[in-house]
Each structure stands twice: as C-alpha cells, then as structure tokens.
Amino acid sequence: MTVKTRKQGNSLMITIPASFNVKENEEYKPMIDENGILSFIPVHENVYEANKDYDFRSAMKEMGIGDNGNPIGKEDAWK
C-alpha cells in the first residue's frame, strides 16, 4: 500500500488507511529521524500530572495491593 502527501492550507497531509483503525481526534506527536523516517507517537495523558495530590502508595494500601519495596527494573514509581 502506498499513500501520497497532499496540501491542505499551509500543511501537508498523509492519509491513514481505515484498516489501521485510528479513531478521529486522537493525538499523536510527530517525529522524524536522521534517515527521514516519519513516526507518529500516540500522546497519552499522565494521570499523575493531572492530579498531583494523588497518593499512589495510600491507594495501594486501600486496595490491598502489597509492595515489597524492591524494584526489579525501572518501575520505581516513588522517585
């Protein structure tokens, strides 16, 4: 499958095939690498930034979720 750029106003548009099941009004961060490869990364809301007073550790205790305090990899949410 090949798609073609087209001009709309001052921007270039690329059609996304319907088979990709991309919903209308979803947000993506466009990127281009040193080889000219275009990527569109989905933008996700950071739930912790939206509610800075949220106490994740307290919520874990309320839900009965244990924590041994020993991160294995990069999942240290406390820092």
Secondary structure as the mmCIF struct_conf table of DSSP 4:
data_model
#
loop_
_struct_conf.conf_type_id
_struct_conf.id
_struct_conf.beg_label_comp_id
_struct_conf.beg_label_asym_id
_struct_conf.beg_label_seq_id
_struct_conf.end_label_comp_id
_struct_conf.end_label_asym_id
_struct_conf.end_label_seq_id
STRN STRN1 THR A 5 GLN A 8
TURN_TY1_P TURN_TY1_P1 GLY A 9 ASN A 10
STRN STRN2 SER A 11 ILE A 14
HELX_LH_PP_P HELX_LH_PP_P1 THR A 15 PRO A 17
HELX_RH_3T_P HELX_RH_3T_P1 ALA A 18 PHE A 20
HELX_LH_PP_P HELX_LH_PP_P2 VAL A 22 LYS A 23
TURN_TY1_P TURN_TY1_P2 GLU A 24 ASN A 25
STRN STRN3 TYR A 28 ILE A 32
TURN_TY1_P TURN_TY1_P3 GLU A 34 ASN A 35
STRN STRN4 LEU A 38 PRO A 42
HELX_LH_PP_P HELX_LH_PP_P3 VAL A 43 VAL A 43
HELX_RH_AL_P HELX_RH_AL_P1 VAL A 47 ALA A 50
TURN_TY1_P TURN_TY1_P4 ASN A 51 ASP A 53
HELX_RH_AL_P HELX_RH_AL_P2 PHE A 56 MET A 63
TURN_TY1_P TURN_TY1_P5 GLY A 64 GLY A 64
BEND BEND1 GLY A 69 GLY A 69
BEND BEND2 ILE A 72 LYS A 74
TURN_TY1_P TURN_TY1_P6 ALA A 77 TRP A 78
#
